[in-house]
Structures are given as C-alpha cells and as structure tokens.
Amino acid sequence: MKQNREIAVQASDLDHKRVDGTRVYLNEILKRFGTLDTETKFHLYHRSVFDPSLVPPNFPNYLVKVCFFPFAWMQTRFAWEIFWTSPEKLFLPIQAAPFFVSRKTEVTATIHDLAFKRYPETFPRRHLFKLNLLLGVAVRRADKLIAVSESTKNDLLEFFPELLPERIRVIHHGFDSEFFGTRLSPLELSEKLKNYQLQSTSYVLYVGALQPRKNLVRLIKAFNVAKQTMFEMKLVLVGEKAWLSGEIFEAREKSPYKEDIIMTGAVSFEDLRVLYQGARLFVFPSLYEGFGLPILEAFASRVPVLTASNSSLLEVGGKATLYCNARSVDDIAEKLERLWSEEALQEELIQRGEEQLKKFSWDKCAEETLEYIES
C-alpha cells in the first residue's frame, strides 16, 4: 500500500438529521477506513455539524474540515476546496459530483440506486432534474464507479450504454452484526415494547422512509385484507415522513383498522432494535431498491422476511425470504397471512436468513471499497 497517500472524502451527508441507508453506509465505512490504512491521511469534508448519531471516529489520520457555505455546497465551497487542494484521490459516497474537479484527481463514486429513472412518478418533479443532472455528472466524471448491487450495476449499464462494465465494481453493503445480533431478554423486550403499546410477536414491521416507492399504500390495503382473518395482527411502520407521503397517511385514515396501524416516525437505533426483535415478521414490499439494507437487519434480528420479487431485493434476500408481487394487493395479503400463521415457514426463513447474512459485512464492504479507491 502506498505510503503518505491522501484521500479526500465528501462527508457532508453525515450532517443530515434524517438517517437513511446511504448515511449509514458512509458512517460504517468511515468507522473502518482509518484502521485499514493507518499510513493514509483521510480529509473528511463536510458542511456544518455532524448528526450526533453519525459522527465518524477520531482517528489520528482523519482530518475533518468544516467548510460552511449556504448555497449549492457541493458545487461551490466543496468544489473550490477540492480544486485548489487537488487531492490524489477523491471518494464520493453519494451519486453526485462537483462539475469541476481537477484531472489530476482520481474520482471514485458510489451509485446507490437509479430509482428516479425507473420510477420517476414516485419523486417530486422539482427533484428529478437535479437528481438526473448530478448522477450524470458523477457517471461522466468518476474514474471508478461502485454499484451497491448487481441490480444497480445493470441499471447503470442500461441507462448509460456508453459505460464500460469494467468501470463498475459491485460492492455490497453490510450490516451491524454486533448491534442487531445482540438479543434482548424477553422481560426487557416486553418492557420496551410497552412504550409503543405493543406486545412481542403481535405485529408486522416495516422500516424505511414513508414515500411512494416503498409501496406502503398497497401494504396498508393488504393489511386490511389479512386483518380480516388474522384478527390480532398489527402493522407498525417505522420511518420518517418523506416526499409525496400524503397518500400513505390517507390510506391509514381510511383503513377500518387504523388503530392497529402504528406509525412511529423516526426512532432511536436502540428502539429500532427492540422493534425488530419484537416483530412476528418483517415486510419490505418496495417497488424498487438499490440494495435493501433493512432486510439484513431483519435477518440479524432473527425475524422472517416478506419482500418484493424485484430489483436488488432478490439479490439481498436470496433464498431466505418469502417473495410477493409488489403490484398485487392480493398477493401481498396472501403472503402476509401465510408467513403470519405458518410457524414452520417462519423458522425455516430465520435459519436461511442466518446463512444469507454470511455474504455481507461492513468489514468486507470497507476493505473492498478502500482497495478499489487506492488501486
């Protein structure tokens, strides 16, 4: 490994208050980069103040640079800093890049998903131009691209046919095995679930943002059907309100079982672990995912998973989940009823989930990512 190398990292995503998969990804690999290569100096550029839950470690070879600017930060202040310092390597953990980066700087960018190209109707129109523009800049400027799944790589090659496959390396996300794998005692679990007026194994759990691509309106309608025979079933939706979420809240209000549809909003990581471990099953019926990190968290929590048979969900779930047609309310409902009631199937999927987890880790993700950046 080359001595005295310097790598710049665009770390402003760690300033955001909403924690999503892309921010967890950056946070997890920064927990590891500094010890994987102690000879390299990592310059972490961000805009203001790190979210307390996403603060990177204070490694001796981490140089944190706060570069405040109120407008178009990546294209202004960050671009200015990178242009004048001209680092040998620049890592962009999100699918966007400054318009101007010195050709002396080798750029590696991570592409998480092309959801806005596959399903533009699930995004606000005012965001689509910006998303397409920034992705296009990242694809054109990056010397190396990381795709978080084979599905995302295939999407890149479809929407950017000029791309050479060898410019893209697939590096899967990992999961926090220690955190999600730590089991709470039945008594502790029961006490903590009381905060949400829940009992263990009494509910179906969803985790993720509340936005159209997550297919939650169909999930609520499917719950309405399943509830007619599975009387004790509750549905718990964990996640923050995001864009175009009005129809989701409207679907809940129209449900005859709305009192049994619990929307928690954002929760702490500790409460998230509680809600995973207390669930009877986990459901993730998205229309499209670039990776689908909550599936791994559910596997680690020893919860059987129902997910949609599309995009990267097939890749991440493997043979360890029950699949449904994301566009069919009846099929989602049927699979909900089946997984809720069949204990043998639950146990089988839990065991398969433990095997599937062996393919993924943040250690592996960080090692492969750093090796690719430095190669």
N, C-alpha and C positions, 0 to 999 in steps of 0.2 A: 504494500500500500504506500502510495506516495507520501513523503514527509512534508510537513508545513503547508499543506493544502488549505485553501479557504473556500467554504461553500456558503453562499447566501441563500436564505430560506424566507419566502414570503409567508409570514406567520400571523397576518392580521385577522385571519378567521378566528383565532383564539380570543379575540376581543369581544366577540358576539355573545349576547346573553342567551340566545337560543342554541341549545346543544343539539347538533344533528350528527349523522354518520360521518360527514366529511370532516367535522371538527374533532370528533373522537379519533378518527384516522390520524390526523396531524398530531394530536396530543399524544397518541400512543407511540408513534414512531419517534417523536422527539424525546420520549422517555428513554429511548434506546440508542439513538444516533451517537450521543456524546460518549457512551462507553464502548460502542462498537469500534469507534475510531478516535482514540484519545489524542492523536497527533494532528488531526484536522481541526481548524477553527470554524465554528458554525456561527454565522452572523444572522440572527433572528430579527427580521424587520417587522414591526407592527405599528399600528396607528395611534393607539391611545393606552388603554389599560386592559390587561388580560382578565377574562372572566375568571373569578376565583376557582372555579371547578376545572379550568383548563390551563392553569399556569404550568409552563414547562419547567423541568428540573433546573437547578442552579449548578450546572456542570462547569468546571474550570474553563473548558474550551467552548462554552456558549457565550457569545457577546450579543446581548439584547440591545436593540436600537429602536427607541421610540421616535417615530417620525410623524408628528402630527401635521395634518392638513385637512381642511374641512370639506374639500370637494374633489371627487374623482381620484381618490388617493392613489390607486394603483397606476393610473396614467399620468399622475402629476408628481407628487413628492417621492413615491417609491421608484418610479421610472427615473427621476432625476438622480436619486441616490445610487441606483444600480448603474446608470450611465457613467457617472463620474468615478465610481469605485471600480467599475469593470471587473467584477469577480471572475475567477476562472470558471466557476460552476454556479448555476442558479437553479434552485429547486422550487417549482411552483406546485404546491399540493392541491390546488384547485384548477379547474379548467378555464383559466383566463391568464393572459399575459400582457405586459406592457406593450404598447405599439412600437416603442423604440428600445431596443436592447443592443448593446454593442456586439458586433460579430465576434469579438474576442471572448465573449461569454458563452459557454455551452449551457443550453437550457434543457432541463428535464421537467415535464409537466404531467400531472396525473389527471386522467379523464375518468370521472366517476359515473356519468350516465349521459345518454342523449334523449332523455325523456321528453324534452321540449321539442325535439324533432319528431319523435314517434307519436306523441300525444300533445300537439300544440294547444288543443282546445282545453287542456287542463291547467293552463298557465294564463295569467293576465296578459292581455295583448301588449300592454305597455312594457312588459318584461321581455317579450320574445325577441325584439330587435337586439337588445343588449346581450341576451344570452347567446344568440347566434353569432353576433359580432365578436364577442370575447372568445367563444370557442374557436371560431375561425382563425383569430389571431394566434391562439395557443397552438393550434394544429400546424399552422404555417411556420411559426417562429421556433417552436421546440425542436431541438435536435433529436430528442428522445421522448417518446410518449409511454406512459404507464397506463394500462387499462386494468380496472379492478376486477374484471371478469372476462371470460371468453366472449360472453354475450356483448359486453361493451366494445371489445375489440372488433367483433363482427359488425356492430353498428357503425363504428368509425370507418371501417373499410367500405361499407355501403354508402354512407353519406359523404365520404371524402374519397372517391375512387382513385384519386391521384396518389393517395398514401401508399407507400410500400409497406407490406406486412412486417418486414424486418425492423421498421422504425418503432414498432409497438411491442412492448413486453407485458404479458399478463402477470400481475402480482396481486394475489387475493388479500383481502382484509383478514384480520384475525379477530380474536375476542378476548375478553378479560377472564381467563380461566380461574384465576385465584378469587376474584371478586364474585362472579356469578356462580362459581362452583362451591363456594362456602355455604354450607347448609345451616339454616336457622332451626332451632329446636321447635317442635310442634307448639309448645307453650308460647315461645317468643313470637312465632309466626302468627298465632291466633291473636295475641295482644296487639300486634302492629296492624293486622287487618281490620281490627275494630275501628281504627281511625277512618276507614273508608266504608264502614258498615258492611263489611264482607266477612265471609267465613271461608276457610280453606276448601278448595275444590268446588266452590259454588258458582264459579264464573268462567266465562270465556274471555281471554285477554287479547287486546291489540295494543301494540306500541308503535308510535310513529307520529309524524305531523298530521294534522287534520287538514287535508287538502284533496282535491278531486282524484288525483292519480292513485290515491290509496284505496279507492273503491269502497268507501265506507257507507255510502248511501245503499249500495246493494247489500253490504254486510248487515246493515240495520234491518233491511227488508227480509233478508234471510233469517235473521234472528227472530223476527216477528213470526215467521213460519215455524221455525224449530221450537219456539217457546210454547206453541200450542200443544205439543206432546211432551216436551221436556220442561215441565212447569217450574222447576226450581232453578233453571238456568238464568244467569245474569250475564250482561255484556259490559265489559269495562274497557273504555277507550282512553288510553294514556298518551298524552301528547299535547303540544301547544296548537292553538288555533293558527292556521296559516292562511294562504291566499284562497279565495273562492270557496270558503268553507261554509257559506250560508246554507247550502242545500243539506249539508250534514246535520246541522243543528235543527233545520226544519224537519228532516226525516225523523229525528228523535222526538220532536214535539208531536208529530203525527202518529207516532207509534202507540198502540194501545198498551204497550208495556214500557212506556217511557221511564217509569220509576225504577225499572230494573236495567236501564241503560245508564251507566255511570261514566261521566266524562270528568276525569280528574284534572285536566290541564297538565302543566309541567309538574314533575315530581323530582325529588332528590334521587341521586343514584341509589342511596340506601333504601328508599321506599320502592324504587323500581325493582330492586332485587326481591323485596318482600312480595310485590305484586306478581312477579314471575313465578316465584316458588309456591304461591298460594293458588295459582290458576289450575283449573282442571285440564284446559287445553289452550294453546296459543293459536291465533288465527291471523294470517297476513295475506289478504286477498288482492294485493296490488295489481293494477293493470300492467305495471312495468317497474322493474328495479334494476339499477346498475349493479347492485350487489345483494343487499338484503341482510344487513348486519343483525337485526333483531332475531332472525331465525337461529343464528349461532348462540345468541344469548339465551334463547328458549331451550335449545339443546343442552347448554351448560347448566340450566336451571332444572333439568330433568322434567321438562314439560312436553307432551306430544304436540306436534305442529300440523296445522292445516294451512296450506298456502296455495297460490295460484300456479297453474302449469304454463308459465310464460317466462320470457327473458332470462335473467340470471337466477331466478328462483329455482329453476330445475337444476342448475349447476351447484348452487349452495345447498339445497335440500337433499339432492341425490336420491337415495332410496330410503331416506329416513323421515319423510313426511308423507302425509296424505294430500293429494292434489285435487284441486277443483277448477272448474271453468270460471274464470273471473267475471265473465259476462252473463252468467246464468245464476239468477237468484235461487232458482230451484235446486241447482247443483250445489251451491254453497250451503243451502239449508240442509240438503240431504247429507252432505259430508259432516256438517256440524252435528247433526243428530247421531250419525254413526260413530264419530270419534267421541262424542259425549257419553255414549251408552256402552261401547264395547271396551271393556277393561283389558281384554287380551290384546287388542289392537293398540291401546294406549301403551302398554308395557313393551310391546314389540317396537313401537316407534321410539320410545325412550331409549331402548338398548341400541337401536340403529343410530340414533342421534349421537350417542356417545362415540360410536365408531366414526361417524362422519366428521365429528369435531377434530379428529386426529389430523385431518388435512389442512387445518387452519390454525395459525397462531400469529400474534403480533410480533413475536421474536423473528419468525420466519419472514414476515412481511417487511420488517425494518431491515433485516440483513439483506434481503434481495433488493430492496429499494436503494439502500446505500451503495451496494455493489454496482448497481446499474448506473447510478449517478456518477460514481467515481471511475467507471470503466472507460 
